[in-house]
Amino acid sequence: MESLSRSQSQAGALGPADSMSFREVHRDVWTLAWPSVLTFVLMTTNGILDRIFMGQLGDVALAGVGVAGQLLFLLISLSMAVTTGTTALVARFTGANDAEQAVRAAGRSMGLCVVIGVVCTVGLLASSEPLLRAMSIAPDARVAAQSFLRIALLGTPAMFVVSVYAAAFRAMGDARSPLRVMLLANAVHLLGDLTLMLGYFGAPRLGLVGGGIAVLASNVLAMLAYVHLARRTPLADAIRWRHLVPTLDWSRRILRIGLPAS
């Protein structure tokens, strides 16, 4: 009771300066939060665009892309093993005003993500057929999923790099750049689905292959957009070779934080 009374008296003693400080903190948190919320909403939208339009190609195509989408979602979960560590380390070094270490953490994360992305791409391309057979889906749906995955999986390394860039930007206090990039990725994906998958605007109707190309293009262009935006920030040096090459020590530091989250 005594501690409660003390807390209440301290709360009552808060002056205008303290109230203004609280309002400023609330404003700063909201300024960082709303772009991040919209970014994650757009990430979800980007992941389901193919399924929205695939219904126009028939039930088999929709079933195939639905299964393929689960495998792509698994890859996104794996990327969190790196990006969670990226966020923690870059934010820590940014708060300590150690820009060099923050850039190094981002660069090592990108290098590690590229390695993991390439391994996942090669592994899934090689094992997609037996993996899909093990899932006991219909043969037609299995063929549809493979047609989509053969193209979409090629964008996995770029997707992983995009995730690292987004984590690094947010850790440095910039939540709006990831939102702008995700808007671009959604626009590219939407345009790719309408043209290459469904054949609108006089484009060839490629069906499942066109949907895979749309996924690949959205990931690659999002990565290039981040490279462009990073040129005006300390992250411009993150893609220099001396920072990009993953090392065992940095990989351990990143994964020690990120693996539990993934």
C-alpha positions in Angstrom: 0.0 0.0 0.0 2.9 2.3 0.8 4.5 1.8 -2.5 1.2 2.3 -4.3 0.6 5.6 -2.5 4.2 6.7 -3.4 3.5 5.8 -7.0 0.3 7.8 -7.0 1.9 10.8 -5.4 4.7 10.7 -8.0 2.1 10.4 -10.8 0.2 13.4 -9.4 3.5 15.4 -9.2 4.0 15.2 -13.0 4.3 18.6 -14.4 3.5 20.0 -17.9 7.0 19.2 -19.0 6.5 15.5 -18.2 3.1 15.5 -19.9 4.6 17.0 -23.0 7.3 14.4 -22.9 4.7 11.7 -22.9 2.9 13.2 -25.8 6.1 13.5 -27.8 7.0 9.8 -27.1 3.5 8.8 -28.1 3.8 10.8 -31.3 7.2 9.3 -32.1 6.0 5.8 -31.5 2.9 6.3 -33.8 5.1 7.9 -36.4 7.2 4.7 -36.5 4.3 2.3 -36.1 1.8 3.3 -38.7 4.1 2.8 -41.7 5.2 -0.5 -40.4 1.6 -1.7 -39.9 0.8 -0.7 -43.5 4.0 -2.4 -44.7 3.1 -5.7 -43.1 -0.5 -5.5 -44.5 1.0 -4.9 -48.0 3.3 -7.9 -47.5 0.3 -10.0 -46.8 -1.5 -8.6 -49.9 1.6 -9.2 -52.0 1.6 -12.8 -50.9 -2.1 -13.5 -51.9 -2.3 -11.5 -55.2 -1.6 -14.7 -57.2 -4.4 -16.6 -55.5 -6.8 -13.7 -56.1 -6.3 -13.8 -59.8 -5.5 -17.5 -60.2 -9.1 -18.5 -59.8 -9.7 -17.2 -63.3 -7.4 -19.9 -64.6 -9.4 -22.7 -63.0 -9.5 -24.8 -59.8 -6.3 -26.8 -60.6 -4.2 -23.6 -61.0 -5.7 -22.2 -57.8 -4.9 -25.3 -55.9 -1.3 -25.5 -57.3 -0.6 -21.9 -56.4 -2.1 -22.4 -53.0 0.4 -25.2 -52.2 3.3 -23.3 -53.8 2.4 -20.3 -51.6 2.8 -22.3 -48.5 6.3 -23.2 -49.5 7.1 -19.6 -50.2 5.7 -18.6 -46.8 8.0 -21.1 -45.3 10.9 -19.3 -46.9 9.7 -16.0 -45.5 9.7 -17.6 -42.1 13.3 -18.8 -42.6 14.4 -15.2 -43.6 13.2 -14.1 -40.1 16.2 -16.0 -38.7 18.3 -13.3 -40.2 16.1 -10.2 -40.2 15.2 -10.4 -36.5 18.9 -10.4 -35.7 19.5 -7.6 -38.2 16.9 -5.4 -36.5 18.3 -6.0 -33.0 21.9 -5.4 -33.9 21.4 -2.4 -36.2 19.1 -0.8 -33.7 21.6 -1.4 -30.9 24.6 0.1 -32.8 22.5 3.0 -34.1 21.4 3.8 -30.6 25.1 3.7 -29.5 26.0 6.1 -32.4 28.2 3.5 -33.9 27.3 3.8 -37.6 30.2 1.7 -38.8 29.1 -1.3 -36.8 25.4 -0.8 -37.8 26.4 -0.8 -41.5 28.6 -3.9 -40.9 25.7 -5.7 -39.2 23.4 -4.9 -42.1 26.0 -6.0 -44.7 26.8 -9.3 -43.0 23.1 -9.9 -42.7 22.6 -9.4 -46.5 25.5 -11.6 -47.3 24.2 -14.3 -45.0 20.7 -14.0 -46.5 22.0 -14.3 -50.0 23.8 -17.6 -49.1 20.7 -18.9 -47.4 18.5 -17.8 -50.2 20.6 -19.5 -52.9 20.8 -22.7 -50.8 17.0 -22.6 -50.3 16.4 -21.9 -54.0 18.6 -24.7 -55.2 17.3 -27.1 -52.6 13.6 -26.5 -53.3 14.1 -26.6 -57.0 15.8 -29.9 -56.7 13.3 -31.4 -54.2 10.0 -29.7 -55.2 8.7 -32.8 -57.0 9.2 -35.4 -54.2 8.1 -32.8 -51.7 4.9 -32.1 -53.5 4.3 -35.9 -53.9 4.7 -36.3 -50.2 2.0 -33.7 -49.7 -0.4 -36.0 -51.4 -2.0 -33.4 -53.7 -3.7 -34.2 -57.0 -1.3 -34.8 -59.9 -2.7 -31.9 -61.9 -2.3 -29.5 -59.0 1.2 -30.8 -58.4 2.2 -30.0 -62.0 0.6 -26.5 -61.6 2.6 -25.9 -58.4 5.9 -26.9 -60.0 5.2 -24.6 -63.0 4.7 -21.7 -60.7 7.6 -22.5 -58.3 10.3 -23.0 -61.0 10.1 -19.3 -61.8 9.0 -17.8 -58.5 11.8 -19.5 -56.5 14.4 -17.7 -58.6 13.5 -14.5 -56.7 14.2 -16.0 -53.3 17.7 -14.4 -52.8 16.3 -11.0 -53.8 13.3 -11.5 -51.4 15.7 -12.3 -48.6 17.8 -9.1 -49.3 14.6 -7.1 -49.4 13.7 -8.4 -45.9 17.1 -7.4 -44.5 17.0 -3.9 -46.0 13.5 -3.4 -44.5 14.7 -4.6 -41.1 17.8 -2.3 -41.3 15.8 0.8 -42.4 13.3 0.3 -39.6 16.1 -0.3 -37.0 17.6 3.1 -38.1 14.3 4.8 -37.5 13.1 5.0 -41.1 9.8 3.1 -41.4 8.5 5.0 -44.5 11.1 3.7 -47.0 10.0 0.0 -46.5 6.4 1.2 -47.0 7.3 2.9 -50.3 9.2 -0.2 -51.5 6.3 -2.5 -50.6 3.9 -0.3 -52.5 6.2 -0.6 -55.5 6.4 -4.4 -55.1 2.6 -4.7 -54.9 2.2 -2.5 -58.0 4.7 -4.6 -60.0 3.2 -7.8 -58.8 -0.4 -6.7 -59.7 0.7 -5.4 -63.1 2.6 -8.7 -63.8 -0.5 -10.8 -62.8 -2.8 -8.8 -65.0 -0.5 -8.8 -68.0 1.6 -11.9 -68.0 -0.7 -14.3 -66.1 -4.1 -13.2 -67.5 -3.1 -11.5 -70.8 -4.6 -8.1 -70.3 -3.5 -5.0 -72.3 -2.4 -7.2 -75.2 0.2 -9.1 -73.3 0.7 -12.9 -73.8 -1.4 -15.0 -71.4 1.3 -17.2 -69.8 -0.9 -18.5 -66.9 1.1 -20.0 -64.0 4.4 -19.2 -65.6 3.3 -15.5 -65.9 2.4 -15.5 -62.2 5.8 -16.8 -61.3 7.4 -14.1 -63.4 5.3 -11.5 -61.6 6.6 -12.8 -58.2 10.2 -12.8 -59.4 9.9 -9.3 -60.9 8.4 -7.8 -57.8 11.2 -9.2 -55.6 14.0 -8.1 -57.9 12.6 -4.6 -58.4 12.0 -4.2 -54.7 15.6 -5.1 -54.0 16.8 -2.6 -56.6 14.6 0.1 -55.1 16.2 -0.5 -51.7 19.7 -0.2 -53.2 18.7 3.1 -54.7 17.1 4.4 -51.5 20.1 3.3 -49.5 22.5 5.4 -51.5 21.5 8.5 -49.5 21.9 6.7 -46.1 24.7 5.1 -44.2 23.4 1.8 -45.6 25.0 2.6 -48.9 28.2 1.0 -47.7 26.4 -2.2 -46.5 26.8 -3.7 -50.0 30.5 -3.1 -50.2 32.5 -6.3 -50.4 34.2 -5.8 -47.0 30.8 -5.7 -45.3 28.9 -8.1 -47.5 31.0 -11.2 -47.1 29.5 -13.2 -44.2 31.8 -14.4 -41.4 31.3 -17.1 -38.9 31.4 -14.7 -35.9 28.8 -12.3 -37.4 26.6 -15.2 -38.6 26.5 -16.6 -35.1 25.6 -13.2 -33.6 22.8 -12.7 -36.1 21.4 -16.2 -35.9 21.7 -16.4 -32.1 19.1 -13.6 -31.9 17.0 -14.5 -35.0 16.7 -18.3 -34.9 14.2 -18.4 -32.0 12.0 -16.0 -33.8 11.9 -18.0 -37.0 
